[in-house]
Amino acid sequence: MVKVSVIGASGYTGGELLRLLALHPEAEVVFVTSRRYADTPASRVHPNLRGVFDAVFTDSSAEEVGKGSDIVFTATPHMASMKIVPQLLETQAKVVDLSGDFRFSDTAVYEKYYDTVHECPELKAAYGLPELHREEIKKAGLVANPGCYPTTCILGLAPAVKAGLVDPERITADSKSGVSGAGASPNRASHFCMANESVTAYNPTGHRHMPEIEQELRAFDPGVQVSFVPHLVPVNRGLTSTLHCYLNSQVSEEELRAVYSDFYRDEPFVRVLDVGEVPRLSAVRGSNYLDIGCFKIDEERNRLIIVSACDNLIKGAAGQAVQNMNIMLGFDETAGLKAAGLHP
């Protein structure tokens, strides 16, 4: 058994990490930290864990957590992770960071879109999207878990961009996330009266996930430009992205699907649906699966539409983080993650 800890375990993502790790066959959870809820049983904050995971939150230091752990998940806010990750790495613990602090290969891009100065630009992380970076993740001491929106967009677009099938400069990602994506702390946007019976676009230009999407897709084509518009929708969890592209060459819908099927042939958590079959949130909610489908071509306008969907808290956050842990430590990549989605 490996000793695993979660720093910042009181939020939605932290709670999902505890739920997954509590039943992981190779993991022993040794520290769960929360300054706000120190000395409080985790099951009081996450009532679904009662009888499953009943440890008590502590306010342990990063050094103490690192020295007592083989691997640490930092489920901490942006700009907070970069203050503690260096301390954890000094203890020789491996780290999976769920913030945006280490996702960018170019620190200047991070500083521009997060409007801050990076405190440890010398630290470089493997980008934690296993379908694209498995070999780097295997060797990494620090993995930057992707954002939930980028996960659906990058995986939904990568095969078409790599194959040169679409115009790289005219890609639009119309993405919609459940309210849990706004985090556990109350705010005006996620207040029931504001979110219910409404679909709200936010940060329609310059969203910090846009350069993250472009960074990964530019590995296949340096000319990629993405117009990314996120929306908040009145569901608890789940995220779907409708991806609009223009074709560079003639291809049938079945040929397009075959490109995707071949690209993800050996991927345990990406499911390529049939032509015309649209991914449903109810099929992925609660699971680490990401579904890609639709594959519809508007021949009159030479336009391609692809839809991808995942659970924003699992494949979009905690599940992908555990998947990365499995790869880093040489476990079965699917360990603790084989549960099907909650349907309906």
DRENMAR-823308 format. One record per residue: x, y, z of N, C-alpha, C, CB in turn. Coordinates in steps of 0.02 Angstrom, whole numbers, plus 50000, padded with zeros to 5 digits. Glycine has a CB too. Layout:
BEGIN
XYZXYZXYZXYZ/...
//
This chain:
BEGIN
500424994050000500005000050000500445006350000499525000050061/500255011249960500615017549960500245022550005500685020349888/500635027050034500345032050079500155038150038500835033950136/499525039850039499245045149997498935050450042498725042249948/499015056850023498715062250061498375067150013499235065950103/497885070750042497525075950004497565082450043496785073849990/497865087450013497875094150042497315098250011498575097650032/496885101050054496305104750028495735100150012496495108849967/495565095750060495095090250046494365091950062495295084250085/494215098150078493525099650099493085101950041493535104950151/493375103349983492975105449926492675099649889493395109549879/492305101149835491985095749797492505090949767491555098849740/493035093649738493555089349710493905085349764494055093449670/494045088549821494355084849876493925079249901494505089549933/493265080449905492805075249926492795069449878492115078149934/492825070849813492825065449764493485061649766492715068349694/494035065049780494665061449789494625056549847495245066449801/494335058749903494275054349961493815048449946494005058250021/493275049749909492815044249892493165038949849492205047049855/493555041149801493905036549757494475032949793494175040149696/494855036749833495435033849866495235029049922495875039349894/494645030149953494425025850007494335018649984493775028450037/494175017849920494055011049893494605008849845493385010949858/495155012649843495705010949797496085005049827496175017049786/496224999849787496544993849814497274994749835496504988449763/497595000149813498305001049827498455006949873498685001849763/497945010749894498065017049928497855016850002497695022549893/498275019750044498105020950113498135028550124498605017250162/497565031550139497545038850148497795040450219496815041550137/498305044650222498615046050288498505053150312499365044750283/498445058050267498295064950287497735067650244498925069450281/497245070850275496745074750239496725081550273496035071150238/496895086750237496965093250270496435098250248497655096050257/496255102450294495805108050282495895113050339495065105650275/496115119050323496175124050376495495125850406496515130450349/495005126450363494335128550386494015123250431493885130050327/494125116850414493785111550450494255107250492493405107150401/494815110050512495285106250554494925103350615495875110650576/495085097050630494805093350687494075091250676494845097450749/493825091950615493145089950598493165083450558492775095450558/492745078450575492725072450534492555074050462492215067450563/492905070950416492785072250345492065070650325493265068250302/491765065750358491085063750340490565068950360490925057150371/490745073750402490275079150417490265084350360490465082650483/490815085150327490855089650270490615086250207491575092250261/490785079750200490575075750143490135070050169491215072950103/489495071250180489075066250214489005059650176488395069150225/489145059650111489125053350073489685048550094489185054849999/490185051050132490745046950152490645043650221491375051050153/490095045050253489975042150320489975034550315489295044550349/490395031450356490465024150355490925021650301489795021150346/491145026150256491605024250202492295027150216491345026850134/492305033550237492935036850253492805041650310493235040550190/493035039950370492865043750430493465047150462492525039350479/493995048350425494575051750453494405058950470495165051450403/494835062050509494735068950533495195073650495494845069450609/494935079350474495345084450442495865087150491494915090050414/496455088450465496985091650505497215097950469497575086850517/497605101950504497915107850474498675106850472497735114350514/498865100850450499575099050448499955103150397499655091550433/500595104350410501015108150364501175103950302501655110450398/501365107350249501565103850188502155099350201501725108850133/502635101650241503215097450256503025091150293503715101450298/502575091650342502355085750379501985080950334501905087850437/501545083550291501175079250245501645075850197500645083350207/502105079650169502565076750120503005071250149502995082050091/503255072350210503695067350241503325060950257504005070250304/502675061350268502295055450285501925052150227501805057050337/502065054550165501685052150107502145050050050501215057650083/501895045450010502235043649948502005048249892502095036349929/501375050249894501095054649842500565059049874500795050549783/500545065349852500075070249881499675073449825500455075649921/499025073949836498585077749791498495084649822497895074149781/498625089849783498505096649807497865099249773499115101349792/497315098849809496675101249784496565108249810496085096549805/497035112549795497055119349822496925124349766497735120649855/496725130449784496565135549733497175137549693496265141749766/497035140349634497565143349594497935148449636497275146549529/498585148749627499045153249663499215150849733498745160149666/498825146149760498995143249825499465137249815498365141149863/499345133449762499745127449751500495128949744499505123749690/500655134349708501355135749695501735137649759501425141249644/501375139149813501695140549876501885134249915501235144849918/501515128749903501635122649942501945116949903500995120349972/501855116849837502125111349797502885110849803501935112149724/503265116349801503995115649810504175112349876504325122449806/503815113949930503955110849995503825103349993503525114150050/503295101349959503135094249954503665090549914502445093349921/503895093449859504385090149818505055089349854504485094049753/505205094049898505825093549937505835087549983505935099849978/505245085050002505215079150045505255072650005504565079350085/505305073249939505335067449893504655064349879505805062249921/504115067249905503445064749888503285066849816502905067549937/502935062649780502675064449715502045068649725502515058149672/501885072749675501315077349682500895077349619501565084449696/500235077149629499755078549576499385084849596499245072449564/499485090149558499185096649575498565097749533499695102349565/498015099449566497385100349530497225107649515496825097349570/497675112249531497575119249514497855120549444497905123849566/497825126849423498115128649358498835130849361497705133949328/499145130449420499795133649429500365130649389499975133349500/500305124349370500865121049335500665118149267501155115549378/500105120349239499855117549177500205120149114499125118749171/500535125849121500805129149061501555128049054500645136549062/501765126248995502485125448982502825132248981502595121648916/502455137448963502725144248961502425148049020502555147748893/502845149649069502615153149129502295159849112503185154049178/502535163149060502265169649041501525169249023502665172648983/501325163648993500615162748976500205162149039500525156448931/500465158349087500115157749151500035164549183500495152949199/500575168349186500555174849219500075179649185501255177949221/500015179149119499555183549082498835181849098499675182949007/498655175449096497955173449102497725172649174497835167149064/498195171749220498005171249291498165177749328498365165449324/498445182549292498565189349318498945189149384497905193049327/499495185549384499915185049443500625183349423499645179749493/501085183649469501785181749458501885174749484502275186849491/502165170349443502285163549465502885163449512502405158849405/502805160049570503315160249621503865154949612503005159349688/503735150049570504245144849559504245142649485504125138649605/504425147249441504395145649369504895140249348504535151849328/505375138849392505865133649375505575126549379506465134149421/505015125749414504695119149420504295117549357504245118749482/504425111949326504065109949267503695103449281504545109149207/503075103149259502655097349271502475093849207502015099449309/502315087449212502015083949156501275085849154502095076149163/501025087249094500315088849088499915082349093500165092549020/499465082249143499155075949162498555073649122498945076349231/498625073549056498115070649013498395064048987497925075548954/498225058449018498555052049002498515050248929498255046649043/497975051848896497895049848826498415053048780497195051748802/498705058648802499205062048762499905061948793499005069148751/499955060948859500595061848893500765056048940500605068348932/500545050248925500645044548971501385043448987500345038248942/501815043648938502525042148949502855047348994502885041648883/502675053748985502945059049028502695058249099502765065949001/502055056449106501755055549172502105049849210500995054049166/502275044549176502615038849208503255040949243502765033449156/503605045749215504255047749241504235053949286504735048949184/503645056849294503585063349327503555062849403502975066949301/503855067949435503755068849507503205073749521504395071149539/503035077949471502495082849477502075082449414502785090149487/501425081549424500955081349369500435086749379500615074349364/500305090649327499795095849328499155092949299500025102149288/498665091949341498025089249318497675094349274497575087249378/497415092349216497085097249171496445100149201496935093949105/496235105649173495575108349189495035103949160495505115449164/494425104449187493875100349163493665102349092493285100849210/493595108849080493425111049012493955108848961493335118649010/494605110148974495105107948926495095100448913495785109948951/494925096448964494915089148954494425087348898494725085549019/493815090148900493335088448848493535091348781492635091048868/493805097448781493975100648717494585097448684494095108048728/495105096348723495725093548695495595086448668496285093448748/495285082248709495165075448686494655075148630494935071048745/494185079948630493695080148576493975082448510493125084548595/494525086148511494805089048450495445085848427494925096348461/495835082748471496505080448455496545075948394496795076748513/496115070848387496185066448328496085070148262495685060848332/495595074748259495465078348197496025083248181494795082148202/496295086548233496845091248221497475087448200496975095448284/497625082048235498225078148218498195075548146498325072348266/497605073348125497525070648058497495076048004496915066348054/497495082348024497465087847975496805088547941497995086847924/496275086247973495615086247942495255092847947495195080847973/495465097247994495095103348006495545109448000494775103248075/495225115147985495575121547982495785123348054495135127147949/496425123548069496635124648139496485131648165497375123348145/496365136348121496245143248143495515144948153496545147948092/495075140148138494355141548146494035135848185494015142248076/494175135748250493885130748295493515134448350494445126048324/492895132348361492485135248414492285129748463491865138748386/492385131048527492185126448580491635129748621492795124348625/491035127048617490465129348655490355124348712489815130148610/490545126348773490575121548828490095123448884491285121048856/489805118348916489305119348968489455114849027488595118148941/489485117849087489665114149147489135114749201490335116549175/489065109349240488635109449298488895114349351488565102549328/488465116049398488615121249447489185119249494487995122949488/489295112749503489845110549547490515112949521489845103049553/490555114549456491175117149428491375123849457491115117749354/490895127349488491035133749520491335132949589490405137949524/491385126849614491685125649679491175125549735492205130749693/491415123649795490965122849852490815129349888491265118049900/491245134449880491125140749914490555144549881491765145049915/490065146949920489495150449890489715156849854488985152249945/489405158049797489515164349762488885166149723490125163849714/488845172249700488235174649668488055170649606488325181949649/488555168749566488415165149503488105158349516489045164449463/488325154849570488085148049582487515147749632488655143749606/487285153549656486695153749700486105150649663486535160949722/485705146649698485155143049666484715147649624484725139549718/484525153349651484075157849616484385160749552483855163449662/485055161149551485395163849492485525158449440486045167149513/485675152349462485875147049415485285143049389486365142449448/484765142249430484195138149409483815141349351483735136949468/483565137149306483175139249249483535144549206482505142049272/484185143749201484585148549163485195145149134484795154449207/485415147449077486065145449048486455151849039485975141548980/487035152349071487405158649073488105157849045487445161249144/488245161448992488935161748966489355166349010488945164248892/489985164749019490415169049058491115169049029490435166849132/491475174549039492145175449011492175173148938492665171549053/491755176048894491725173548825492355174948784491145176648790/492795179348807493445180348775493985180248828493465187048734/494545177248812495115177448857495065173048918495225184248880/494625168048917494585163448975495245159748983493995158448966/495445158549046496095155549059496165148349034496235155649133/495595145049019495645138348991495805138348916495005134549003/495685143948882495805144248810496535142948793495605151148784/497025146348825497725144848808497935137848829498175149948840/497615134948878497765128148898497565123248842497405126248964/496985124448813496745120348757497215121148697496025122248737/497385127448682497805128848624498505125848634497865136348612/498785126248694499445123448707499475116148687499625124248781/498985112248707499005105048694498875103448621498505101548737/498415106948589498265105548519498815108048472497605108748500/499195112948494499745115448452500315110548447499995122048478/500315105448489500805100148481500695096348415500775095148540/500075096548391499905093348327499905098148269499215090048332/499735104548282499735109648230499855116348263499055109648190/500425119548251500595125748286500135131548268501305127748270/499715130848217499265136148197498595136148232499165135848124/498495131648279497845131048312497645137448348497845125148361/497035139648335496715145048372496005142848390496705151748330/495835143748454495185141348478494795147148508495285135748530/494175147748486493695152248519493315148048570493215155848467/493425149548633493145145348687492655149548728493705142548733/492035147048734491525150548774491215145548823490985153648727/491345146348888491045142048938490355144648960491505141348998/489935140048982489265141749007489135137949071488725140048954/488765140949115488525137649176487805135449164488565142449239/487675128949176486995126249165486735123349230486995120849109/486065123349239485775121349304485735113849315485085124149309/486315110549316486365103649337486925103249389486515098749275/486915098249432487425097849484488115096449457487235092349534/488165091549412488825089649388488755086849317489145084349434/489315087149282489335085149212489545091049169488655082449189/489895089549114490155094649070490135092148999490875096749090/489895096248953489875094248883490125099848840489155092248862/490505098148788490775103148741490545101348671491555103448746/490245106248637490075105648567490615109148527489365108548551/490965105548485491565107948451491405108948377492155103048460/491485115148354491335117048285491985118148247490885123348283/492055114648191492665115348150492465115648076493145109348163/492945117948035492845117947963493345113047932492945125147934/493095108847888493495103547859494005106147808493045098347826/494595103047809495115104547759495045100147698495795103547790/494735094347706494675089647651494035085647658495285084847649/493835082447604493235078447605493345072047646493015076747534/492875070747690492905064747731492185062947751493355065647794/492025056647753491345054647772491305054347848491155047847741/490705054247873490605053847945490875047247973489865054447962/490795041847936491065035447958491825035347957490785029847915/492125038547907492855039047905493115043147963493085042047838/492755048547978492955052748035492925048748099492495058948039/492375045148109492315041148170492885036048174491645037548172/493085033148117493625028248116494285031448138493695025248045/494395037748120494995041248142495005041648218495035048348111/494435043348248494385043948321494445037048354493725047248340/494115032148325494145025548354494855022748355493695020848314/495235024148302495925021848299496365025748349496205022648228/496245032248355496645036448400496565034248472496435043848393/495955032348491495815030548561495725022948571495185034148584/495985019148525495875011848526496075008648592496265008748470/496625010748621496885007548682496775011648745497625006048674/496345016748740496225021048798495645018448840496085028348774/495765016948904495245013748945494665018248963495555011149006/494755024948960494225029348984493935034048931494485033349041/494115032948868493805036848815493375032148773494335040448770/492725033848767492265029748729492035033548667491645027648773/492175030748609491985033748546491305030948525492525032448490/490805035348521490125033248506490015032648431489625038148537/489445030148413489265029348342489115036148310488665024548334/489155036448245488975042448208488255044448226489045041448132/488165050748243487495053248259487305052248332486995049848216/487655048148369487495046948440487815052548481487735039948463/487395056248517487635062048555487785059948627487115067748553/488375061548653488535059848723488035062948772489245062248740/487875059148823487405061348874487755062048941486805056448880/487595067348977487885068249043487715062449089487655074749074/487105059849083486885054449127487285048049116486155053149118/487625047449059488025041449045488725041749074488065040248970/488965047849090489635048549116489655051049188490035053249072/489105053749212489085056649279489265051549332488385059549293/489735053349375489975048849427490515044049405489405044949453/490725044449342491225039849315491835043549290490925035649259/492355039749274492965042649245492965042149169493575039249274/492405040749139492365040149067492235046849033491825035149047/492525047648974492365053248931492095050548866492995057748919/491505052748846491195050448785491265055648730490445048848797/491435053348670491495057648612491025054948558492235058048585/490615059348529490145056948478489895062548435489575053448510/489335061348404488995065548355489315064648286489025073048377/489915067248274490275066448210489825068248150490525059148202/489505073948154489055076048101489395081348057488405078848130/489285080647991489575085247943489025088947907490025081347893/489065095547908488615099947870488955101147803488465106647908/488755097247752489105097347688489025104047653488855091847644/488455107347660488345113747627488835119047651487635116147637/489005118647714489455123747745490145121047760489145126447808/490265114647742490905111447753491105111647826491445114847710/490605110647869490705111447942490625104747977490205116547970/491065103648026491065097548065490855099148137491755094148064/490435094848166490215095648235490375089248273489455097348240/490735090048329490905084548374490685086448444491675082848371/490445081648482490225082948551490605078248598489455082048558/490855080948652491185076848703490885078448771491955077948704/490895073648817490585074548882490945070548935489835072648881/490995073348996491275069749052490975072549116492055070249054/491125069349172490945072049237491495076949256490855066349291/491305083249267491815088349281492205087049345491495095049285/491905083249392492255081849455492655075349453491755081549511/492545071149402492895064649400493415064849343492395058749389/493235063149282493735063649229493985070749220493435061149162/493575075649240493775082549236494185084949296493185086949229/494285080549346494655082749405494925076749445494215087149451/494525074349495494785069449543494935062649511494285068449599/494505060349467494625053849435495245053949392494025051849394/495325059249354495925059849312496555060349356495875065949266/496485063649414497055064049460497255057149485496895068749518/496765053049503496905046149525497185042049467496265042849554/496925043049408497205039749349497945041549340496805041749285/498105047849351498805049949347499225046749402498865057549351/498955046349462499305042949517499455035749497498885043249582/498965032349470499065025449451499645024649401498415022649420/499675029249354500205029049304500885030549336500065033949246/500905035649378501535037749410501835032249453501425043949452/501395028349486501635023349533501645016249503501195023449594/501475015649440501515009149407500945004449423502145005849425/500375007049446499795002949458499405001749393499335006249511/498924997149397498444996649342498115003449334497904990949357/498125006149274497875012949263497135013749283497965014849191/496765008449281496045008849296495885007549369495665004049252/496395006249411496275004449481495855009749517496935003349518/495315007549547494875011949584494435016349542495285016249628/494425015149476494075019749431493595016349383494575023749391/493425010149395493045006349345492285007149351493204999149351/492045011149398491325011849407491005014949345491175016049468/490415012349327490035015149272489685021549294489505010049245/489445025449245489095031649261488415030349292489015035749198/488115035649317487465035249351486915037049301487445040049413/486575032149276486055033249225485405030049247486275030449156/484835033349246484755040249219484955045349272484015041449197/
//
